[in-house]
Amino acid sequence: MYRVKEAFYTLQGEGGQAGRAAVFCRFSKCNLWNGREADRASAVCSFCDTDFVGTDGQNGGRFETAAALADHIRNLWPDAPGTPYVVCTGGEPLLQLDEPLIEAFHDRGFEVGVETNGTLPAPAGIDWLCVSPKADAPVVIEACDELKVVFPQPLAMPERFEHIRARHYFLSPMAAPAPSSPADDPVRQSNTRKATDYCLAHPRWRLTLQMHKLIGID
């Protein structure tokens, strides 16, 4: 059984695949937060603004088999030239994503991207792996395509993760929990400046912005 909060077709908004068309498959549940709104302030990543509880989002649901979920995702991809791409995210997708589902996606022509907090081992077959560590949660993945650190996090500063082998190292400025818009978010603006300064001082790291929020898409 796979539990999906929502699934939708959009553009990847940040990181090494920014601008690429993708179907986002947001799995329910996260191992760093119990999903209760009253406990958000004490969560490991208290800045999280993502709803990953339940299966009631757009195109969400429960899927008995890998084939059923892969078919569901394939139906969200347009009939047009271009390599299909699915981004498995959450919550924490590695609580549910497994090799049979990855194989089912591949059988339908998809490249498979994953956005994980890195606290769980990744199954074989992932085409693009993004690790985004959170606070003092232990990271067990030591190699990935991109390492994306939400910045600044006092317990998860970039230097803590220098040992992780990645093709790309990104800093993503932390936003306020619920700003009216990116332009009206002084927290994001301040943290963007801090992240910019850090990248200039440590050129291994690159700045990435949440383009999807800036242009107003999912």
BALOSE-71492 format. One record per residue (C-alpha): x, y, z; residue in three letters. Coordinates in steps of 0.05 Angstrom, whole numbers, plus 5000, padded with zeros to 4 digits. Layout:
BALOSE-71492
atom c1 = X c2 = Y c3 = Z code = ALA
...
This chain:
BALOSE-71492
atom c1 = 5000 c2 = 5000 c3 = 5000 code = MET
atom c1 = 5027 c2 = 5069 c3 = 4980 code = TYR
atom c1 = 4996 c2 = 5131 c3 = 5012 code = ARG
atom c1 = 5002 c2 = 5195 c3 = 4971 code = VAL
atom c1 = 4981 c2 = 5263 c3 = 4996 code = LYS
atom c1 = 4980 c2 = 5295 c3 = 4928 code = GLU
atom c1 = 5007 c2 = 5289 c3 = 4857 code = ALA
atom c1 = 5012 c2 = 5344 c3 = 4805 code = PHE
atom c1 = 5046 c2 = 5365 c3 = 4741 code = TYR
atom c1 = 5090 c2 = 5427 c3 = 4747 code = THR
atom c1 = 5161 c2 = 5452 c3 = 4738 code = LEU
atom c1 = 5216 c2 = 5433 c3 = 4787 code = GLN
atom c1 = 5228 c2 = 5498 c3 = 4824 code = GLY
atom c1 = 5298 c2 = 5491 c3 = 4853 code = GLU
atom c1 = 5364 c2 = 5454 c3 = 4853 code = GLY
atom c1 = 5400 c2 = 5420 c3 = 4796 code = GLY
atom c1 = 5336 c2 = 5403 c3 = 4757 code = GLN
atom c1 = 5304 c2 = 5472 c3 = 4764 code = ALA
atom c1 = 5258 c2 = 5490 c3 = 4707 code = GLY
atom c1 = 5246 c2 = 5418 c3 = 4685 code = ARG
atom c1 = 5175 c2 = 5392 c3 = 4676 code = ALA
atom c1 = 5158 c2 = 5340 c3 = 4727 code = ALA
atom c1 = 5102 c2 = 5303 c3 = 4762 code = VAL
atom c1 = 5110 c2 = 5312 c3 = 4837 code = PHE
atom c1 = 5088 c2 = 5253 c3 = 4878 code = CYS
atom c1 = 5083 c2 = 5275 c3 = 4950 code = ARG
atom c1 = 5080 c2 = 5216 c3 = 4997 code = PHE
atom c1 = 5044 c2 = 5221 c3 = 5064 code = SER
atom c1 = 5081 c2 = 5219 c3 = 5130 code = LYS
atom c1 = 5149 c2 = 5243 c3 = 5155 code = CYS
atom c1 = 5196 c2 = 5211 c3 = 5205 code = ASN
atom c1 = 5217 c2 = 5279 c3 = 5233 code = LEU
atom c1 = 5148 c2 = 5305 c3 = 5250 code = TRP
atom c1 = 5085 c2 = 5271 c3 = 5275 code = ASN
atom c1 = 5039 c2 = 5314 c3 = 5232 code = GLY
atom c1 = 5003 c2 = 5349 c3 = 5289 code = ARG
atom c1 = 4998 c2 = 5423 c3 = 5278 code = GLU
atom c1 = 5003 c2 = 5438 c3 = 5352 code = ALA
atom c1 = 5072 c2 = 5406 c3 = 5354 code = ASP
atom c1 = 5101 c2 = 5443 c3 = 5293 code = ARG
atom c1 = 5143 c2 = 5492 c3 = 5334 code = ALA
atom c1 = 5180 c2 = 5435 c3 = 5368 code = SER
atom c1 = 5190 c2 = 5393 c3 = 5305 code = ALA
atom c1 = 5261 c2 = 5379 c3 = 5281 code = VAL
atom c1 = 5246 c2 = 5423 c3 = 5220 code = CYS
atom c1 = 5198 c2 = 5472 c3 = 5251 code = SER
atom c1 = 5202 c2 = 5516 c3 = 5189 code = PHE
atom c1 = 5166 c2 = 5463 c3 = 5147 code = CYS
atom c1 = 5106 c2 = 5491 c3 = 5110 code = ASP
atom c1 = 5086 c2 = 5428 c3 = 5072 code = THR
atom c1 = 5022 c2 = 5390 c3 = 5085 code = ASP
atom c1 = 5039 c2 = 5316 c3 = 5081 code = PHE
atom c1 = 4984 c2 = 5289 c3 = 5126 code = VAL
atom c1 = 4932 c2 = 5242 c3 = 5098 code = GLY
atom c1 = 4914 c2 = 5227 c3 = 5025 code = THR
atom c1 = 4864 c2 = 5282 c3 = 5011 code = ASP
atom c1 = 4905 c2 = 5329 c3 = 4966 code = GLY
atom c1 = 4898 c2 = 5337 c3 = 4891 code = GLN
atom c1 = 4904 c2 = 5269 c3 = 4858 code = ASN
atom c1 = 4921 c2 = 5239 c3 = 4925 code = GLY
atom c1 = 4899 c2 = 5170 c3 = 4948 code = GLY
atom c1 = 4918 c2 = 5101 c3 = 4970 code = ARG
atom c1 = 4947 c2 = 5053 c3 = 4918 code = PHE
atom c1 = 4950 c2 = 4978 c3 = 4930 code = GLU
atom c1 = 5007 c2 = 4963 c3 = 4881 code = THR
atom c1 = 5067 c2 = 4996 c3 = 4850 code = ALA
atom c1 = 5035 c2 = 4988 c3 = 4781 code = ALA
atom c1 = 4972 c2 = 5024 c3 = 4804 code = ALA
atom c1 = 5011 c2 = 5084 c3 = 4830 code = LEU
atom c1 = 5057 c2 = 5086 c3 = 4770 code = ALA
atom c1 = 4997 c2 = 5086 c3 = 4723 code = ASP
atom c1 = 4966 c2 = 5142 c3 = 4763 code = HIS
atom c1 = 5029 c2 = 5184 c3 = 4756 code = ILE
atom c1 = 5036 c2 = 5168 c3 = 4682 code = ARG
atom c1 = 4966 c2 = 5194 c3 = 4670 code = ASN
atom c1 = 4988 c2 = 5262 c3 = 4696 code = LEU
atom c1 = 5044 c2 = 5268 c3 = 4644 code = TRP
atom c1 = 5024 c2 = 5302 c3 = 4579 code = PRO
atom c1 = 5025 c2 = 5267 c3 = 4512 code = ASP
atom c1 = 5083 c2 = 5308 c3 = 4485 code = ALA
atom c1 = 5157 c2 = 5300 c3 = 4469 code = PRO
atom c1 = 5204 c2 = 5299 c3 = 4528 code = GLY
atom c1 = 5229 c2 = 5248 c3 = 4578 code = THR
atom c1 = 5177 c2 = 5237 c3 = 4634 code = PRO
atom c1 = 5204 c2 = 5256 c3 = 4702 code = TYR
atom c1 = 5174 c2 = 5241 c3 = 4770 code = VAL
atom c1 = 5197 c2 = 5273 c3 = 4835 code = VAL
atom c1 = 5183 c2 = 5231 c3 = 4896 code = CYS
atom c1 = 5178 c2 = 5278 c3 = 4955 code = THR
atom c1 = 5141 c2 = 5285 c3 = 5021 code = GLY
atom c1 = 5140 c2 = 5286 c3 = 5079 code = GLY
atom c1 = 5194 c2 = 5234 c3 = 5075 code = GLU
atom c1 = 5188 c2 = 5192 c3 = 5011 code = PRO
atom c1 = 5237 c2 = 5138 c3 = 5032 code = LEU
atom c1 = 5187 c2 = 5114 c3 = 5084 code = LEU
atom c1 = 5148 c2 = 5086 c3 = 5024 code = GLN
atom c1 = 5188 c2 = 5088 c3 = 4960 code = LEU
atom c1 = 5217 c2 = 5020 c3 = 4944 code = ASP
atom c1 = 5251 c2 = 4984 c3 = 4886 code = GLU
atom c1 = 5185 c2 = 4955 c3 = 4858 code = PRO
atom c1 = 5156 c2 = 5025 c3 = 4851 code = LEU
atom c1 = 5221 c2 = 5052 c3 = 4820 code = ILE
atom c1 = 5220 c2 = 4995 c3 = 4771 code = GLU
atom c1 = 5146 c2 = 5009 c3 = 4755 code = ALA
atom c1 = 5163 c2 = 5082 c3 = 4741 code = PHE
atom c1 = 5221 c2 = 5061 c3 = 4696 code = HIS
atom c1 = 5176 c2 = 5013 c3 = 4658 code = ASP
atom c1 = 5132 c2 = 5072 c3 = 4641 code = ARG
atom c1 = 5190 c2 = 5113 c3 = 4615 code = GLY
atom c1 = 5201 c2 = 5157 c3 = 4676 code = PHE
atom c1 = 5266 c2 = 5182 c3 = 4704 code = GLU
atom c1 = 5259 c2 = 5181 c3 = 4780 code = VAL
atom c1 = 5280 c2 = 5238 c3 = 4825 code = GLY
atom c1 = 5276 c2 = 5236 c3 = 4901 code = VAL
atom c1 = 5278 c2 = 5292 c3 = 4952 code = GLU
atom c1 = 5296 c2 = 5263 c3 = 5021 code = THR
atom c1 = 5320 c2 = 5286 c3 = 5088 code = ASN
atom c1 = 5374 c2 = 5233 c3 = 5084 code = GLY
atom c1 = 5358 c2 = 5197 c3 = 5148 code = THR
atom c1 = 5338 c2 = 5132 c3 = 5113 code = LEU
atom c1 = 5377 c2 = 5089 c3 = 5063 code = PRO
atom c1 = 5358 c2 = 5100 c3 = 4990 code = ALA
atom c1 = 5334 c2 = 5041 c3 = 4948 code = PRO
atom c1 = 5371 c2 = 5023 c3 = 4884 code = ALA
atom c1 = 5351 c2 = 5053 c3 = 4817 code = GLY
atom c1 = 5340 c2 = 5126 c3 = 4833 code = ILE
atom c1 = 5362 c2 = 5171 c3 = 4776 code = ASP
atom c1 = 5369 c2 = 5237 c3 = 4814 code = TRP
atom c1 = 5377 c2 = 5239 c3 = 4889 code = LEU
atom c1 = 5370 c2 = 5304 c3 = 4928 code = CYS
atom c1 = 5389 c2 = 5302 c3 = 5002 code = VAL
atom c1 = 5364 c2 = 5360 c3 = 5045 code = SER
atom c1 = 5387 c2 = 5350 c3 = 5118 code = PRO
atom c1 = 5345 c2 = 5377 c3 = 5175 code = LYS
atom c1 = 5374 c2 = 5403 c3 = 5242 code = ALA
atom c1 = 5410 c2 = 5350 c3 = 5282 code = ASP
atom c1 = 5375 c2 = 5290 c3 = 5250 code = ALA
atom c1 = 5427 c2 = 5238 c3 = 5231 code = PRO
atom c1 = 5442 c2 = 5232 c3 = 5157 code = VAL
atom c1 = 5459 c2 = 5162 c3 = 5133 code = VAL
atom c1 = 5465 c2 = 5177 c3 = 5058 code = ILE
atom c1 = 5537 c2 = 5195 c3 = 5040 code = GLU
atom c1 = 5531 c2 = 5204 c3 = 4965 code = ALA
atom c1 = 5478 c2 = 5239 c3 = 4923 code = CYS
atom c1 = 5468 c2 = 5281 c3 = 4861 code = ASP
atom c1 = 5453 c2 = 5344 c3 = 4900 code = GLU
atom c1 = 5460 c2 = 5365 c3 = 4972 code = LEU
atom c1 = 5410 c2 = 5420 c3 = 4987 code = LYS
atom c1 = 5414 c2 = 5453 c3 = 5056 code = VAL
atom c1 = 5359 c2 = 5500 c3 = 5079 code = VAL
atom c1 = 5399 c2 = 5559 c3 = 5106 code = PHE
atom c1 = 5410 c2 = 5579 c3 = 5160 code = PRO
atom c1 = 5396 c2 = 5522 c3 = 5209 code = GLN
atom c1 = 5439 c2 = 5528 c3 = 5272 code = PRO
atom c1 = 5443 c2 = 5452 c3 = 5279 code = LEU
atom c1 = 5452 c2 = 5440 c3 = 5204 code = ALA
atom c1 = 5503 c2 = 5489 c3 = 5178 code = MET
atom c1 = 5536 c2 = 5470 c3 = 5112 code = PRO
atom c1 = 5604 c2 = 5452 c3 = 5141 code = GLU
atom c1 = 5572 c2 = 5394 c3 = 5178 code = ARG
atom c1 = 5558 c2 = 5360 c3 = 5112 code = PHE
atom c1 = 5623 c2 = 5371 c3 = 5075 code = GLU
atom c1 = 5637 c2 = 5296 c3 = 5077 code = HIS
atom c1 = 5577 c2 = 5280 c3 = 5034 code = ILE
atom c1 = 5597 c2 = 5268 c3 = 4962 code = ARG
atom c1 = 5551 c2 = 5306 c3 = 4914 code = ALA
atom c1 = 5552 c2 = 5332 c3 = 4843 code = ARG
atom c1 = 5521 c2 = 5397 c3 = 4867 code = HIS
atom c1 = 5520 c2 = 5434 c3 = 4934 code = TYR
atom c1 = 5462 c2 = 5482 c3 = 4943 code = PHE
atom c1 = 5439 c2 = 5531 c3 = 4997 code = LEU
atom c1 = 5364 c2 = 5546 c3 = 4997 code = SER
atom c1 = 5345 c2 = 5608 c3 = 5039 code = PRO
atom c1 = 5296 c2 = 5592 c3 = 5095 code = MET
atom c1 = 5229 c2 = 5627 c3 = 5089 code = ALA
atom c1 = 5180 c2 = 5648 c3 = 5143 code = ALA
atom c1 = 5130 c2 = 5592 c3 = 5159 code = PRO
atom c1 = 5071 c2 = 5626 c3 = 5124 code = ALA
atom c1 = 5088 c2 = 5692 c3 = 5088 code = PRO
atom c1 = 5034 c2 = 5726 c3 = 5047 code = SER
atom c1 = 5081 c2 = 5723 c3 = 4987 code = SER
atom c1 = 5155 c2 = 5713 c3 = 4974 code = PRO
atom c1 = 5162 c2 = 5788 c3 = 4961 code = ALA
atom c1 = 5132 c2 = 5804 c3 = 5029 code = ASP
atom c1 = 5176 c2 = 5755 c3 = 5068 code = ASP
atom c1 = 5230 c2 = 5794 c3 = 5105 code = PRO
atom c1 = 5256 c2 = 5729 c3 = 5135 code = VAL
atom c1 = 5269 c2 = 5700 c3 = 5066 code = ARG
atom c1 = 5300 c2 = 5765 c3 = 5043 code = GLN
atom c1 = 5348 c2 = 5767 c3 = 5102 code = SER
atom c1 = 5366 c2 = 5693 c3 = 5095 code = ASN
atom c1 = 5377 c2 = 5701 c3 = 5020 code = THR
atom c1 = 5429 c2 = 5754 c3 = 5036 code = ARG
atom c1 = 5461 c2 = 5709 c3 = 5087 code = LYS
atom c1 = 5462 c2 = 5650 c3 = 5039 code = ALA
atom c1 = 5491 c2 = 5694 c3 = 4984 code = THR
atom c1 = 5547 c2 = 5716 c3 = 5030 code = ASP
atom c1 = 5561 c2 = 5644 c3 = 5050 code = TYR
atom c1 = 5565 c2 = 5622 c3 = 4977 code = CYS
atom c1 = 5613 c2 = 5679 c3 = 4961 code = LEU
atom c1 = 5658 c2 = 5659 c3 = 5019 code = ALA
atom c1 = 5651 c2 = 5584 c3 = 5005 code = HIS
atom c1 = 5647 c2 = 5577 c3 = 4928 code = PRO
atom c1 = 5635 c2 = 5502 c3 = 4931 code = ARG
atom c1 = 5563 c2 = 5521 c3 = 4949 code = TRP
atom c1 = 5512 c2 = 5551 c3 = 4901 code = ARG
atom c1 = 5450 c2 = 5591 c3 = 4916 code = LEU
atom c1 = 5383 c2 = 5561 c3 = 4895 code = THR
atom c1 = 5316 c2 = 5598 c3 = 4901 code = LEU
atom c1 = 5246 c2 = 5568 c3 = 4903 code = GLN
atom c1 = 5227 c2 = 5590 c3 = 4833 code = MET
atom c1 = 5158 c2 = 5558 c3 = 4838 code = HIS
atom c1 = 5140 c2 = 5603 c3 = 4896 code = LYS
atom c1 = 5168 c2 = 5665 c3 = 4862 code = LEU
atom c1 = 5127 c2 = 5654 c3 = 4799 code = ILE
atom c1 = 5065 c2 = 5627 c3 = 4835 code = GLY
atom c1 = 5059 c2 = 5554 c3 = 4813 code = ILE
atom c1 = 5053 c2 = 5489 c3 = 4852 code = ASP
